[in-house]
Amino acid sequence: MANLEWLKETDMALVVSQSQNEIANMKAKGLDILTHRKRMASEDLDEKFKDPGDRLRLVFVCAMWITGFDVPTCSTVYPPIERQVSRSDAWPSPERRE
């Protein structure tokens, strides 16, 4: 039962780089990027994610936090799904786990 409670209290976030006309483009697709933009601006999401005691445990990332982002508690990192990435440094690798 403790695992279920841990999952229920887990916080998630979206971290994406900004693009031109993104608010209108996302709105046309029925999506609200503004809520996520406000959170990225008002919270220190990278530090929260690095803190093993924080509830932020799942982050969906696009074009940010790619290289040089070390999170010892992160156990799994998946490569981009929709498009092939040609830059070798853009392919994430699993971070170390201590």
Buried (B, 14 or more C-beta within 10 A) or exposed (E): EEEEEEEEEEEEBBBBEEEEEBBEEBEEEEEEBEEBBEEBEEEEBBEBBBEEEEEBBEBEBEEBBBEEBEBEBBEEBEEBEEEEEEEEEEEBEEBEEE
